[in-house]
Amino acid sequence: MDEINSKQDLINFFENGCKKESEINIGVEHERFIFDKNSNRRINFETTSKILNFLTKFGWKTIEENKNVVALSRNRQKITLEPGNQIELSGAKLNSIHLVCEESYKFLNELKRACSNFNLKMMSVSYDPLTNLEKVPKTPKQRYEIMTEEMPKNGKLSLHMMYQTCGTQINLDYTSEKDFIKKFKLSSFLVPLSIGIFANSPIKEKKLSGYLSYRSKVWQNTSRAGLPKIFLENLDFEKYTDMAINMPLLFVLNNSNYLKGEGKTFKDFMEGKLETLNGRKPKIKDFDNHLTTIFTEVRLKRFIEIRSLDTCEWDCHCSGPAFYAGLLYGSLNEAFHIIDKWDVIEVLNAYKDVLEKGLNTIINNKTLLEWGKIFLELAREGLEKRSIKNNTGKDESIFLRNIENILNNNKSRAFVTIEKFKNNNNLEFLYEKN
């Protein structure tokens, strides 16, 4: 039923997201910056359009808005454009990390071929290290125009988030409300650890920013984002629904047009208080759209979306999904037992501290480095328990090697970048080879 008649309909919406144990999947979204090879300038929408049209030779179908190609689709995958022409793959929901990696590498190979064709180069970092905000070319999408106007009102770095950041998001399923509560709480408690391991954005405007993940710094100062304290409690479907419906609307999609939220909440929308819609009440697709405008480190749609990882290069790309699939799908109870003893205030403090201290940040008398090794082993055990093997007989735990290297050396990608930058003050090494 598409109509929303009560809050219970929205709770049911989340309940309908419950999957059977045999149906749980993994979905990954990741974003990339593209630059002109000669000028080192971020690409504009005209160039992005050329890339999207080039990619159609690989079976992608175009999606238009106001006669502009703004997205592509293939099977259950989508390629979309972020506000500053960052290119994002929203992957299909797949049942193994093997398939997730295969999908990602296929897309990245296609994107690299497009870059070679148009004399472009790709950078897999999470904050644009070169470009001033004012010089970033914009994507002509209606929703981004409204967001550009509205987002800075409640978050001083909101525009930097929109135009200057890239990230990796991991989408995982839940089997019941009880299962959701555990997985969502665990994912929220692990946000500082996630930032510490995957930090990969220390440079801002060709200078060291003072932060290992400047992307995370930006997101902590973005409207409708961050790590709410309620996420570190036993958050159920009703509590999440209450939070969502009491959040102001950014926009409403009405007959293919995006309209401003008028300062009204989704609850106001449910009560027919939006004047521009002449009292029209929302449908489920309106709620689904509203959920995409909640930018917290972890969020709920009809799956759990983990959003605290910096974008990284090919050699580390599969490790984040493997880590979280191992924990949430294979070692949930063991991992939850650990974080359930942590102090909420300590975790919130660590969420701030990790930006500068990295894996040396303390939670419950241990560094994140120490906790990382503990959770890595639990992730490994979880993936071995899943026992999903590739055609050479290896299970998904092979994708944890990158994290293992980071923890063994106490060096995230950010530390490696800082060392290289200090040695030659040149950022060419950040570009991927076509």
C-alpha positions in Angstrom: 0.0 0.0 0.0 1.5 3.3 -1.1 -0.6 5.6 1.0 0.6 6.8 4.4 -2.3 6.9 6.9 -0.4 6.7 10.1 3.0 6.4 11.7 2.4 2.7 11.9 2.6 2.6 8.0 6.2 3.9 8.3 7.1 1.4 11.0 5.7 -1.3 8.7 7.9 0.1 5.9 11.0 -0.7 7.9 9.6 -4.0 9.1 9.0 -5.0 5.4 12.8 -4.6 5.0 13.4 -7.7 7.1 15.0 -10.5 5.1 15.3 -14.2 5.6 18.7 -15.3 6.7 19.2 -17.0 3.3 18.4 -13.7 1.5 20.8 -11.3 3.2 23.1 -9.4 0.8 25.8 -6.7 0.6 25.6 -3.6 -1.4 28.4 -1.0 -1.8 28.4 2.6 -3.0 31.6 4.4 -3.8 32.4 7.8 -5.3 35.3 9.2 -7.3 36.8 12.5 -8.2 37.7 13.1 -11.9 40.2 15.7 -13.0 41.5 17.0 -16.4 44.9 15.5 -17.0 46.5 18.7 -18.2 45.0 21.4 -16.0 44.3 19.3 -12.8 40.9 20.9 -12.7 37.8 19.1 -11.6 35.6 18.1 -14.6 32.5 20.1 -15.4 29.0 18.7 -16.3 29.8 18.8 -20.0 32.7 16.5 -19.5 30.8 14.3 -17.1 28.1 13.9 -19.8 30.7 12.7 -22.2 31.8 10.1 -19.7 28.2 8.9 -19.1 27.6 8.6 -22.8 30.9 6.7 -23.3 29.9 4.2 -20.6 26.8 3.2 -22.6 29.0 1.0 -24.8 29.3 -1.3 -21.7 25.5 -1.8 -21.5 24.6 1.2 -19.3 21.3 2.9 -20.0 20.8 6.6 -19.7 18.5 8.4 -17.2 17.6 12.0 -17.9 16.4 15.0 -15.9 15.3 18.1 -17.9 16.9 16.5 -21.0 20.3 16.2 -19.3 21.8 12.7 -18.8 22.3 12.6 -15.0 22.5 8.9 -14.3 23.0 5.4 -15.8 21.5 2.0 -15.0 22.5 -1.6 -15.7 20.8 -4.5 -14.2 20.4 -3.6 -10.5 23.3 -1.0 -10.5 23.2 2.7 -11.0 25.8 5.4 -11.7 24.8 8.8 -10.4 26.4 12.2 -10.2 27.1 14.0 -6.9 26.8 17.8 -6.6 30.3 18.5 -7.8 30.3 16.0 -10.6 31.7 13.2 -8.4 30.8 9.9 -10.1 29.2 7.3 -7.9 28.4 3.6 -8.4 25.5 2.3 -6.4 26.1 -1.4 -6.6 23.6 -4.2 -6.8 22.7 -6.2 -3.6 25.0 -9.2 -3.9 25.4 -12.3 -1.6 29.2 -12.3 -1.3 32.2 -10.0 -1.1 33.7 -11.9 -4.1 30.8 -10.6 -6.3 30.9 -7.1 -4.7 34.6 -6.8 -5.6 34.1 -8.1 -9.0 31.3 -5.5 -9.6 33.4 -2.7 -8.3 36.5 -3.6 -10.3 34.4 -3.9 -13.5 33.0 -0.4 -13.0 36.3 1.1 -12.1 37.9 -0.5 -15.2 35.1 1.0 -17.4 35.6 4.4 -15.7 39.3 4.3 -16.3 38.8 3.5 -20.0 36.5 6.6 -20.1 39.2 8.7 -18.4 41.8 7.5 -20.9 39.5 8.3 -23.8 39.0 11.9 -22.7 42.4 12.7 -21.3 41.2 12.6 -17.7 42.5 11.1 -14.5 40.9 9.7 -11.4 41.6 10.2 -7.7 40.5 7.9 -5.0 40.6 10.1 -1.9 37.8 11.4 0.2 38.4 15.2 0.1 39.4 17.1 -2.9 43.0 18.1 -2.1 43.4 20.6 -4.9 40.2 22.7 -5.5 38.8 25.7 -3.7 35.1 25.2 -3.0 34.1 28.2 -5.2 35.8 26.7 -8.2 34.0 23.3 -8.2 31.8 22.9 -11.3 28.2 22.1 -10.3 25.9 19.3 -11.4 22.5 20.7 -12.8 20.1 18.6 -10.7 17.1 20.2 -9.0 17.6 18.6 -5.6 21.2 19.9 -5.5 20.1 23.4 -6.2 17.8 23.3 -3.2 20.3 21.6 -1.0 22.9 24.2 -1.9 20.6 26.9 -0.6 19.3 25.1 2.4 22.1 23.0 3.8 24.5 25.7 5.0 21.8 27.1 7.3 22.5 24.4 9.8 26.0 23.2 9.2 28.9 25.4 8.4 30.7 22.9 6.2 27.6 21.5 4.4 28.6 22.8 1.0 32.1 21.3 1.4 30.3 18.0 2.0 28.3 18.3 -1.1 31.0 19.5 -3.5 34.3 18.4 -1.9 33.9 14.9 -0.5 33.8 11.3 -1.7 32.9 8.3 0.5 32.2 4.6 0.6 28.9 3.3 1.9 28.1 -0.3 2.9 24.6 -1.5 2.8 23.7 -4.6 4.9 20.4 -6.3 5.7 18.6 -7.2 8.9 16.4 -10.3 9.6 14.1 -8.9 12.3 13.7 -5.8 14.4 15.7 -7.4 17.2 18.5 -8.1 14.7 18.3 -4.5 13.3 18.7 -3.1 16.8 21.9 -5.0 17.4 23.4 -4.3 14.0 22.6 -0.6 14.0 24.0 -0.1 17.5 27.1 -2.0 16.7 27.7 -0.1 13.5 27.2 3.2 15.3 29.6 2.3 18.1 32.2 1.3 15.5 32.1 4.7 13.7 35.3 6.0 15.4 37.1 2.8 14.6 35.9 3.0 11.0 37.2 6.5 10.6 40.5 5.5 12.2 41.1 2.6 9.9 39.9 4.1 6.6 41.1 7.7 7.0 42.2 8.9 3.6 41.8 12.6 3.3 44.5 14.6 5.2 45.0 17.3 2.5 42.9 20.4 1.9 43.7 23.0 -0.8 47.2 21.6 -1.3 48.1 21.8 2.4 47.9 19.4 5.3 44.6 20.0 7.0 45.7 18.8 10.5 43.2 16.0 10.3 43.6 12.4 9.1 40.1 12.4 7.7 39.1 15.9 6.7 36.1 14.3 5.1 34.9 13.2 8.5 35.6 16.7 9.9 33.4 18.1 7.2 30.6 15.6 7.8 30.7 16.3 11.6 29.9 19.9 10.6 27.2 19.2 8.1 23.5 19.7 8.5 21.4 16.6 9.3 24.6 14.5 9.8 26.9 13.3 12.6 26.5 10.6 15.2 23.3 11.3 17.3 23.5 10.0 20.9 20.2 8.1 20.3 22.1 5.9 17.8 24.2 4.5 20.6 21.1 3.3 22.4 18.7 0.5 21.6 17.1 2.2 18.6 14.1 0.4 17.2 11.9 1.0 14.1 9.5 3.3 16.0 12.3 5.5 17.5 13.9 5.8 14.1 10.6 6.7 12.5 10.0 9.4 15.2 13.4 10.9 14.5 12.8 10.9 10.7 9.3 12.4 10.7 10.3 15.2 13.1 13.2 16.2 10.8 12.6 19.1 8.5 12.0 18.4 4.8 14.7 19.4 2.5 12.5 19.1 -0.5 9.5 17.2 -1.9 9.3 15.6 -5.3 6.1 16.5 -7.0 5.3 15.6 -10.6 9.1 15.4 -11.4 9.7 18.8 -9.8 11.5 19.4 -6.6 9.8 21.8 -4.2 11.3 23.3 -1.1 10.3 21.9 2.3 9.0 25.3 3.5 10.6 24.6 6.9 8.0 21.9 7.6 8.7 18.5 9.0 7.7 15.2 7.4 5.1 14.9 10.2 3.7 18.3 9.0 3.6 16.7 5.5 1.6 13.8 6.9 -0.9 16.2 8.4 -1.4 18.0 5.0 0.3 21.2 6.1 2.4 21.8 2.9 0.9 24.8 1.2 2.7 24.3 -2.1 1.2 20.9 -2.4 -2.4 22.1 -1.6 -2.7 19.8 1.3 -1.5 16.6 -0.5 -0.3 14.0 1.9 2.8 11.9 1.4 3.1 8.4 -0.1 5.7 5.8 0.8 7.9 7.0 -2.0 8.0 10.5 -0.4 9.1 8.9 2.9 11.7 6.9 1.0 13.0 10.1 -0.6 13.1 11.9 2.7 15.2 9.2 4.2 17.9 9.9 1.6 18.3 13.4 3.1 19.4 12.1 6.5 23.2 12.2 6.3 24.2 10.5 9.6 27.2 8.2 9.9 24.8 5.3 10.0 21.2 5.4 8.6 18.2 3.2 8.0 16.3 2.7 4.8 15.1 -0.8 4.4 18.6 -1.8 5.1 21.4 -0.5 7.3 23.8 1.9 5.5 27.2 2.4 7.1 28.6 5.7 5.9 31.8 6.4 7.9 34.5 5.1 5.5 36.7 7.3 3.4 37.0 6.4 -0.3 40.2 4.5 -1.0 42.1 3.0 -3.9 41.7 -0.4 -5.5 43.9 -2.4 -3.2 41.8 -1.5 -0.2 38.4 -1.2 -1.8 36.9 -4.6 -0.7 38.2 -4.6 2.9 35.5 -2.3 4.4 32.6 -4.4 3.1 34.4 -7.6 4.1 35.0 -6.2 7.6 31.4 -5.3 8.2 29.9 -8.3 6.6 32.1 -10.5 8.8 31.1 -8.7 12.0 27.4 -8.2 11.3 26.7 -11.4 9.4 29.1 -13.8 11.1 30.1 -12.5 14.5 27.3 -10.2 15.6 26.7 -11.5 19.1 30.4 -11.6 19.9 31.1 -8.1 18.6 27.9 -6.7 20.2 29.0 -8.1 23.6 32.1 -6.0 23.4 30.6 -2.6 22.5 27.7 -3.1 24.9 30.1 -2.4 27.7 31.5 0.8 26.3 30.6 4.2 27.7 28.5 6.3 25.3 30.2 9.6 26.2 33.6 8.0 25.6 32.5 6.9 22.1 31.2 10.3 21.3 34.5 11.9 22.4 36.4 9.3 20.4 34.3 10.3 17.4 35.9 13.8 17.6 39.4 12.7 18.8 40.0 10.2 16.0 40.1 12.9 13.4 43.6 13.9 14.8 44.7 11.0 16.9 43.7 8.3 14.5 44.1 4.7 15.8 45.8 6.0 19.0 42.3 7.3 20.2 41.2 5.6 23.5 37.9 3.9 24.2 37.4 1.8 27.3 41.1 1.8 28.2 42.3 0.5 24.9 43.4 2.3 21.8 41.4 1.9 18.6 44.5 0.1 17.2 44.0 -2.6 19.9 40.2 -2.7 19.4 40.8 -2.9 15.6 42.9 -6.1 16.0 40.2 -7.6 18.2 37.4 -6.8 15.7 39.5 -7.8 12.8 39.8 -11.3 14.2 36.0 -11.4 14.8 35.4 -10.3 11.3 37.8 -13.0 10.0 36.0 -15.6 12.1 32.6 -14.4 10.8 33.7 -14.6 7.2 35.2 -18.0 7.7 31.9 -19.1 9.3 30.0 -17.8 6.2 32.3 -20.0 4.2 31.5 -18.4 0.8 34.3 -19.4 -1.5 35.6 -18.2 -4.9 36.5 -20.4 -7.8 39.9 -21.1 -6.2 38.4 -22.2 -2.9 39.3 -19.1 -0.9 36.7 -17.6 1.4 35.8 -13.9 1.9 38.4 -13.4 4.6 41.1 -12.8 1.9 39.7 -9.3 1.6 40.8 -8.4 5.1 44.5 -8.2 4.2 44.5 -4.4 3.7 43.0 -3.8 7.2 45.5 -6.3 8.6 48.4 -4.3 7.1 47.0 -1.0 8.4 46.7 -2.4 11.9 50.1 -4.2 11.9 51.8 -0.9 10.9 49.5 1.5 12.7 49.3 3.5 9.5 46.1 4.4 7.7 46.2 5.6 4.1 46.2 9.1 5.5 49.6 8.6 7.2 51.1 7.2 4.0 49.8 10.3 2.1 51.2 12.7 4.7 54.6 11.0 4.6 54.8 11.2 0.8 53.5 14.8 0.7 56.1 15.9 3.3 58.9 14.3 1.2 58.1 16.0 -2.1 55.2 18.4 -1.6 53.7 17.0 -4.8 50.2 15.5 -5.1 50.7 13.6 -8.4 51.0 10.3 -6.5 47.3 10.6 -5.5 46.1 10.0 -9.1 45.4 6.5 -10.1 47.2 5.1 -13.1 44.9 4.6 -16.2 
